[in-house]
Amino acid sequence: MAQRAAGSLFRRSLGLAPPTSQRALSASAAPAAAAPAAAEGEVAKAKRAKKKNLFDVVQFLPDWGVGCKVAKTTWRDVSYQITKINLYKDGRHGKAWGIRHKAGVQVADAPIKISGVNKRGWKYIKASQKTVQDTPKVEMPAAA
């Protein structure tokens, strides 16, 4: 009898013998509750906006951003003032040239080709309010 019990235990451990009693699976409700949470996570990932390449950023600016300052989001104190843009037919790729600025100061006089214009992660740099405040105000002489 001991050998027979040991043999059946061995067969059950290998999955060859049917279980001796039916097990109640109470965990069947847990995966159904976890499924909506996973679906919400996928929706949140789908809502994240793609980063834009240089041409996606400047396409709505006047004259395709010529004269405007742009920079990559990962750059700290480096920006370019666009001087020339050469677009490919699709309007989302191309080449661009600009004057490099470091910490707000123009580095060179001649425009150079901007690298990485087709890669994502560009931003438009608005005109600083500081430059507007630093300009001297012209006072009108008193008319009296």
C-alpha positions in Angstrom: 0.0 0.0 0.0 2.9 2.4 0.8 4.4 1.7 -2.6 1.1 2.3 -4.3 0.6 5.7 -2.5 4.2 6.7 -3.4 3.6 5.7 -7.1 0.4 7.8 -7.3 2.2 10.7 -5.6 4.9 10.5 -8.2 2.4 10.4 -11.1 0.5 13.4 -9.7 3.8 15.4 -9.3 4.5 14.8 -13.0 1.0 15.7 -13.9 0.2 12.2 -15.3 -2.5 11.2 -12.8 -5.8 13.2 -12.3 -6.1 15.1 -9.0 -7.7 13.2 -6.2 -10.2 16.0 -5.4 -11.5 19.1 -7.3 -9.9 22.3 -6.2 -12.0 25.5 -6.0 -10.3 28.3 -7.9 -11.3 31.5 -6.2 -8.6 33.4 -8.0 -10.6 33.6 -11.2 -12.1 36.9 -10.2 -8.8 38.6 -9.6 -7.5 38.6 -13.2 -10.8 40.0 -14.5 -10.4 43.0 -12.1 -6.8 43.4 -13.1 -7.6 43.5 -16.8 -9.3 47.0 -16.8 -6.5 48.5 -14.8 -4.0 47.2 -17.5 -6.2 48.7 -20.2 -6.2 52.1 -18.5 -2.4 52.0 -18.4 -2.3 51.3 -22.1 -4.7 54.2 -22.8 -2.5 56.5 -20.7 0.6 55.5 -22.8 -1.3 56.1 -26.0 -2.3 59.7 -25.0 1.4 60.8 -24.5 2.2 63.2 -27.3 5.1 62.6 -29.6 8.0 65.0 -29.4 8.4 67.1 -32.5 11.3 67.5 -34.9 12.4 71.0 -36.0 10.1 71.2 -38.9 7.0 70.2 -36.9 7.9 73.0 -34.5 8.4 75.8 -37.1 5.7 74.9 -39.6 3.2 77.3 -38.1 5.6 80.2 -37.5 5.8 82.9 -40.1 8.2 82.1 -43.0 8.8 78.6 -41.5 10.6 80.1 -38.5 13.3 82.0 -40.3 14.6 84.5 -37.8 13.3 82.6 -34.8 15.3 80.8 -32.1 15.0 77.1 -31.5 16.8 74.5 -29.4 16.7 70.9 -28.5 15.0 70.1 -25.2 18.1 68.4 -23.9 20.4 71.3 -24.6 21.1 73.7 -21.7 22.4 77.1 -23.0 22.7 76.4 -26.7 20.2 77.7 -29.3 20.1 78.5 -33.0 18.5 81.4 -34.8 17.3 80.0 -38.1 18.5 81.7 -41.2 17.6 79.2 -44.0 15.4 76.1 -44.3 15.5 73.6 -47.2 12.4 71.4 -47.0 11.9 68.1 -48.7 8.6 67.4 -50.5 6.8 65.9 -47.6 7.3 69.1 -45.5 8.4 67.2 -42.4 12.0 66.6 -43.2 14.9 68.7 -44.6 17.9 70.7 -43.7 18.3 73.9 -41.8 21.0 76.5 -41.2 21.3 79.0 -38.4 23.4 81.2 -36.2 24.5 79.5 -33.0 23.9 81.2 -29.6 25.5 80.1 -26.4 24.0 81.5 -23.1 22.2 84.1 -25.1 25.3 85.4 -26.8 25.9 85.0 -30.5 28.9 82.7 -31.0 29.6 83.1 -34.7 28.6 85.5 -37.5 28.3 83.0 -40.3 25.3 80.6 -40.3 26.2 76.9 -40.0 24.2 73.8 -40.7 22.1 72.7 -37.7 22.6 69.1 -36.8 19.8 66.7 -35.8 16.9 68.7 -37.3 15.0 65.5 -38.2 15.3 64.0 -34.8 12.6 64.6 -32.2 12.8 66.9 -29.2 12.9 70.5 -30.5 11.3 73.5 -28.9 10.7 77.1 -29.9 12.3 79.8 -27.7 10.0 82.8 -27.4 11.4 86.3 -27.3 12.6 87.0 -23.8 10.8 89.6 -21.7 14.1 90.6 -20.2 15.3 92.0 -23.5 12.1 94.1 -23.8 12.6 95.4 -20.2 16.3 96.3 -20.8 15.6 98.5 -23.8 15.6 102.2 -22.9 12.3 104.0 -23.1 12.1 107.1 -25.2 10.6 109.9 -23.2 8.6 112.6 -25.0 9.5 116.2 -24.0 6.8 118.0 -22.1 4.6 120.1 -24.4 3.9 122.9 -21.8 
